[in-house]
Amino acid sequence: MPTFGRSFKYLLILGAVAVLLPISCLLPTEPEFRLDDGFYLAEGTIFAGDETSEIRVRSSAFSSVQLRLEPVLDARVVSIREDGRTVSWTLADSLIGNYQPPEAFRAEVGETWHFEIDFPDGTKIVSDPETIPPQVPLTGMEVRFVQNSIFDESRNRFIPRFEIFLDYDDPAGEKNYYQWRYYHWEEIDVCASCNNAIWRNGECITQEFFIFRYDYLCFPPLCYELTQGVEIRFGDDELSDGAQVRGLPVGAIEFDRFGLMMVFGELLSITREAEAYGKVIEDLVNANNGLNAPIPAPLNGNLRNVNNQGREALGFLGAASVSRISELVERGPQTGNPLFFDPVIRLEDPLIAPRAPCAGVNRSPTPPPGWP
C-alpha cells in the first residue's frame, strides 16, 4: 500500500484533471491505492469584466479502489477582496457542484481576491490571494482543415482535424503567464439516443424486444451543444517577451460530422502560481498521453484547511482576465473525408414519441454569439 504522501499527490492530479477536462475526455483509470481520509477538491476562477466567474466544489468518495468525486451542494462560499468586500456565491448547478457569484458581480483587473469555503463538517478552506492580471487581446485566429492531421495508433488511422492557431502581441518588459484554450458550438437535432431502449421520463428504458436505436428530437427544436477542447496549454512569455506571436497552435477539432460550427479561441492571462499548477496537468495529459502515465511532478494547489480536524483541501482557485475570438466554420462533403458517422435519425413513432429536453451543462436553446 503506497504511503500517504504518494497517494496524496496522485489523488490531487486525478482530481485536477477531472475538473479541467470534460468527462468524455477522461481515460478509465483504477488507481491502486486507498485513502481512508476524504478530501475536498475546489477549482475555478474569478474573471475580470463581464465574464462568468465560477468554481466547482466536490468531495472524494471511494468504492473499493475506485475514486469518485461527488458534488458538494451545501458549502458556504464567499470571495473576499483585499479591501474587505465580501461576495457570497450560490449553487448554480447541483449536478457538478458549480457555484457562481450574483449576476451583477464584476471584478476588475488589478483587484486581489481570495476564497473562504465552509463545510457542514467543520472544514474551512481558505485560498491564497490572487491578483487579476491585465488582459492580452487576441488579434487573430485561423482554423485550418488538415485531412491527415495526426495518426491515432488506437484507431490505426490518420485523423482529419480542424487545427486551430491564435495570434496576439505579447506586452514587452513584463512577465506574462497564459492559458490557451478552445471550444466549439454546433446546432443539434437529437437530444437523446437509446440503444435497445425507449426514452421515457428523462431516461432510456431497456426493452425486452430488440431495438437497434431510437433518436429523440430536441425540445425546443433549436438546440446548441458546446464541446470543450481536449488539449491543455499553459505557458509564459520567456521566449516571446514583446513579440508578435503568430500562428500559435492550441489544439484541433476532429472532423466527425457535417454542419456549421462556431469555433472559439481564448487567451487567459493568469498568475505565475496558476501557470505552474496548470503546467503539471498539461505535462501529465498531453505529453504523457493520458492519466495512466507516470506522475511528472507534485501538483501544489493554493488551498489549505484552517481547521486541523477537517478534511484535506486540494485544488486551485485563481483570478484571470480573458480575450476571446471566434470563427464560423462550415463542414461539408467539399471539406474533405470525415470520420465515419451515422447521419440517419431513427425516430420512434413521431406521433407518440416524446422529445428530449435541450438541457444540461453543455447545451442551450440560445445560439452562441455570431451564429447566423
SULLINCOR-V697631 format. One line per field, one symbol per residue. ss: DSSP state (~ for helix, > for strand, _ for the rest). psi: psi as a letter, one per 30 degrees, with the letter a starting at -180 (. if undefined). burial: b if it has 9 or more other ideal C-beta (glycine too) atoms within 8 Angstrom, else e. A space follows every 50 residues. Layout:
# SULLINCOR-V697631
ss: ???
psi: ???
burial: ???
This chain:
# SULLINCOR-V697631
ss: ___~~~~~~~~~~~~~~~~~__~~~_____________>>>>>>>>>>>_ ___>>>>>>>>>>__>>>>>>____>>>>>>____>>>>>>>>____>>> ______>____>>>>>>>_____>>>>__>>______>>>>>>>>>>>>> >>____>>>>>>>>>>>>>_______>>>>>>>>>>>>_>>>>>__>>>> __>>>>_______>>>>>>___>>>>>>____>>>>_______>>>>>>> >>>>____>>>>>>>>>>>>_~~~~~~~~~~~~~~~~_____________ __>>>______>>>>>>>>>>>>>>>>>>>>_______________>___ _____>>_____>>________
psi: klleeeeeeeeeeeeeeeefkleffkkkkikilkjekllkkkkakkklbg ljkllkkllkkkjcgkkljkkkfgljkkkklfgfkkkkklkfjfeghkkl llefkjllkfkklllkkklfgfkjkklkkkkkllkjkkflkkjkkjeiek kjeffhlkkkljkkklkljkkkgkkkklkkllllklklekfkkkkhlljk hglkjklelkkekkkkllklejkkkkjkkfkkklaaheggkgljkkhjkf alkkjglllkkjkkkkjkjlleeeeeefeeeeeeeeeghlfgllkelkjj aglljfjffalkklakjakllkkkllkkkkkaefeajllkljfkjjkljf ffkllkkilleglkfkllkfk.
burial: eeeeebbbbbbbbbbbbbbbbeeeebeeeebebebeebbbbbbbbbbbbe eebbbbbbbbbbeeeebebbbbeebebbbbbeeeeebbbeeeeeebbbbb eeeeeebebebbbbbbbebeeebbbbbeebbbbebbebeebbbebbeebe ebeeeeebbbbbbbbbbbbbbeeeebbbbbbbbbbbbbebbbebebbbbe eeebbebeeebebbbbbbbeebbbbbbbbebbbbbbbeeebeeebeebeb bbbbbebebbbbbbbbbbbbbebbbbbbbbbbbbbbebeebebeebeebe bbbebeeeebbbbbbbbbbbbbbbbbbbbebeeebeebeeeeeeeebbee eebebbebeeeebeeeebeebe
